[in-house]
Amino acid sequence: MVKWFYLHGLASSPQSRKAQVLSDRLQKQGQVLHRVDLNEGGFSNLTVSRQIRQVSALIAQEDRVALIGSSLGGLTAAWVAQESLIVERLLLLAPAFGFPDCWLTAAELQDWQTSGHRLIYHYGQGRSLPLTYHFVEDARTWSPHRLTRPVPTTIIHGRQDEVIPIQSSRDYAKTRSWVELIEVDSDHALGQLHPRVWQEVIGERRQ
């Protein structure tokens, strides 16, 4: 049986609402959603590279794996699947392709670089925490253009996404025949989705 892992987004946690909804859906099918805490090692020194290493090490002893990644966790999941043949399937929720340049203005990124850190509100901890500019430098090295392994992938992205433009997922899916893009009327949080959507992407017909 495939083992499911959930990778949360930037400044989130394994206890997010999406993680709980998906966990409940899989539990009804007799499966467990293993929710990874990507904050381990401290938030201030977070990088995409660190997340990829953490998840890759965590799943290394598994036989069959499916990854669900939200936002930055989606970018991380895509890169783990690129490098690990045991990943059989991806479900990416508003994946952060083009991050962080699509998230902040050039002026905001310049201010971040000048100060060396930026305060980010961490929803998992309920307070603002500093994140070093090295996060930006590292994230830019993980371009989605280099993702070429044909892993069956479903992307759900909101047309009203205010953080990661849906065009990034459209561009990604357009050049990869193994990617299915589901566009929905929602924002980045994907909080308004009907339960039927989750049933479609993790339901028994796709096992």
Secondary structure by P-SEA (a helix, b strand, c coil): cbbbbbbbccccccccaaaaaaaaaaaaaccccccccccccccccccaaaaaaaaaaaacccccbbbbbccaaaaaaaaaaaccccccbbbbcccccccccccccaaaaaaaaaacbbbbbcccccbbbbbcaaaaaaaaaccccccccccbbbbbbbcccccccaaaaaaaaaacccbbbbbcccccccccccaaaaaaacccccc
